[in-house]
Amino acid sequence: MISKIMKKSVLYFFILIVALQITACGKETNPKEAFESGDYETAFNLWIPLAENGDADAQNYLGIMYYLGFGVKKDYKKALYWYEKAAKAGHADAQKNYGDMINFGRGIQRSNQEAYKWYFAASQQGNEKAKRQIEVLAASGNLSPNQQMHAKIEANEFILDESRRFMSHDTYINK
């Protein structure tokens, strides 16, 4: 026959196991949900392996985290690094974010033409904020129509849907 002490020990052990299981279930496993709920440390830890394996969405979010200092020390160079990887993979939001970094000279030399290129790529893939930035840059008078055309042609490499790429039939650019 099992003694009372043994029964209590088994009961306490069972309660401990159940409590640990409930606590483990409370830890977020979706990085976007963790990010949106303000659990930046969890989001960061979940996104790092994804980003390192080429997930452009995770790379863009790491860029956001470094840019804003959410869960990590604010670092424009690291934000730029992650935005660039995602932008070159064709991620429209990252292209807009990368364009912002270049347009405002955050962690990189400011360049209207380079920013225009990334805004154009993002806008062709549906990013409405990038469309507004293109209009602002074009209206600034700091880019000639020829520079704008060259930026659009360069952006083609990063626009995933070929039907949305810029076509210029009257200009040949030797790269």
C-alpha positions in Angstrom: 0.0 0.0 0.0 1.2 3.5 -0.9 1.8 5.8 2.0 0.2 9.2 2.3 3.6 10.8 1.8 4.1 8.9 -1.4 0.6 9.9 -2.6 1.3 13.6 -1.9 4.6 13.4 -3.6 3.0 11.9 -6.7 0.3 14.6 -6.6 2.8 17.4 -6.3 4.9 16.0 -9.1 1.8 15.8 -11.3 0.8 19.4 -10.5 4.3 20.6 -11.2 4.3 18.8 -14.6 0.9 20.3 -15.5 2.1 23.8 -14.5 5.3 23.5 -16.6 3.2 22.4 -19.6 0.8 25.3 -19.2 3.8 27.8 -18.9 5.5 26.3 -21.9 2.3 26.7 -23.9 2.2 30.4 -23.1 5.5 31.1 -24.9 4.8 32.5 -28.4 6.0 30.5 -31.3 4.8 32.9 -34.1 7.3 35.8 -34.5 4.7 38.2 -36.0 2.3 37.6 -33.1 5.2 38.0 -30.6 6.3 41.2 -32.3 2.7 42.6 -32.4 2.2 41.8 -28.7 5.4 43.6 -27.8 7.4 40.5 -27.0 10.4 41.7 -29.1 12.9 39.3 -27.5 10.9 36.3 -28.5 10.2 37.7 -32.0 13.9 38.4 -32.5 14.9 34.9 -31.4 12.4 33.3 -33.7 13.2 35.5 -36.7 17.0 35.2 -36.6 17.2 31.6 -37.9 14.5 32.3 -40.5 16.4 35.4 -41.7 19.7 33.6 -41.8 18.1 30.9 -44.0 16.8 33.5 -46.5 13.3 34.4 -45.3 12.8 37.9 -46.7 9.9 38.7 -44.4 12.0 37.8 -41.3 14.9 39.9 -42.7 12.6 42.9 -43.1 11.3 42.5 -39.6 14.9 42.3 -38.2 15.6 45.5 -40.1 12.6 47.2 -38.5 13.7 46.0 -35.0 17.2 47.3 -35.5 16.0 50.6 -37.1 13.6 51.3 -34.2 15.5 49.6 -31.4 12.7 47.2 -30.6 14.2 44.4 -28.4 17.7 45.2 -29.6 20.0 48.2 -29.5 19.1 50.7 -32.3 21.7 50.1 -35.1 21.2 51.6 -38.5 24.1 49.5 -40.0 22.4 46.3 -39.0 19.0 47.6 -40.1 20.5 48.4 -43.4 22.1 45.0 -43.7 18.7 43.1 -43.2 16.7 45.5 -45.3 19.1 45.1 -48.2 19.0 41.3 -48.1 15.2 41.3 -48.1 15.0 44.1 -50.7 17.3 42.3 -53.1 15.2 39.2 -52.7 12.2 41.2 -53.9 10.4 42.0 -50.7 8.4 45.2 -51.4 8.2 46.5 -47.8 11.9 46.0 -47.3 12.5 47.8 -50.6 10.6 50.8 -49.4 12.4 50.6 -46.0 15.8 50.3 -47.7 14.9 53.2 -49.9 14.0 55.3 -46.8 17.5 54.5 -45.3 19.2 55.7 -48.5 16.9 58.7 -49.1 17.5 60.0 -45.5 21.1 58.9 -45.3 20.6 56.6 -42.3 23.6 54.3 -42.0 24.5 54.9 -45.7 25.4 57.7 -48.1 22.3 59.6 -49.2 21.4 59.2 -52.8 18.2 60.4 -54.6 18.7 58.1 -57.6 19.4 55.0 -55.5 16.4 55.7 -53.2 14.3 56.3 -56.3 15.3 52.9 -57.6 14.2 51.1 -54.5 11.0 53.1 -54.2 10.2 52.2 -57.8 10.8 48.5 -57.2 8.5 48.6 -54.1 5.8 50.6 -55.8 5.7 48.3 -58.8 5.0 45.5 -56.3 2.1 47.3 -54.6 3.7 49.4 -51.8 1.6 52.6 -51.8 3.9 54.5 -49.5 6.8 54.0 -51.9 4.6 55.5 -54.7 4.2 58.6 -52.7 8.0 58.8 -52.1 8.6 58.5 -55.8 6.4 61.5 -56.4 8.2 63.5 -53.7 11.6 62.7 -55.2 10.5 63.4 -58.7 8.9 66.8 -57.7 12.1 67.8 -55.7 13.9 68.6 -59.0 17.0 66.7 -57.8 16.6 63.9 -60.4 16.5 64.4 -64.1 14.0 62.4 -66.2 17.0 60.5 -67.5 18.2 59.6 -63.9 14.7 58.5 -63.1 14.6 56.3 -66.2 18.0 54.7 -65.3 16.8 54.1 -61.7 13.7 52.3 -63.1 15.7 50.1 -65.4 18.0 49.2 -62.5 15.0 48.4 -60.3 13.8 45.8 -62.8 16.2 43.3 -61.4 14.4 43.4 -58.0 10.8 43.3 -59.3 9.6 39.7 -59.1 6.7 40.0 -61.5 8.2 40.5 -65.0 4.9 42.2 -66.2 5.4 45.0 -63.7 9.0 45.8 -64.8 9.8 49.1 -66.5 10.1 48.9 -70.3 12.0 51.4 -72.3 12.1 50.8 -76.0 13.9 53.9 -77.0 17.0 53.6 -74.7 19.8 51.2 -74.6 21.9 51.0 -71.5 25.2 49.2 -71.6 25.8 47.8 -68.1 
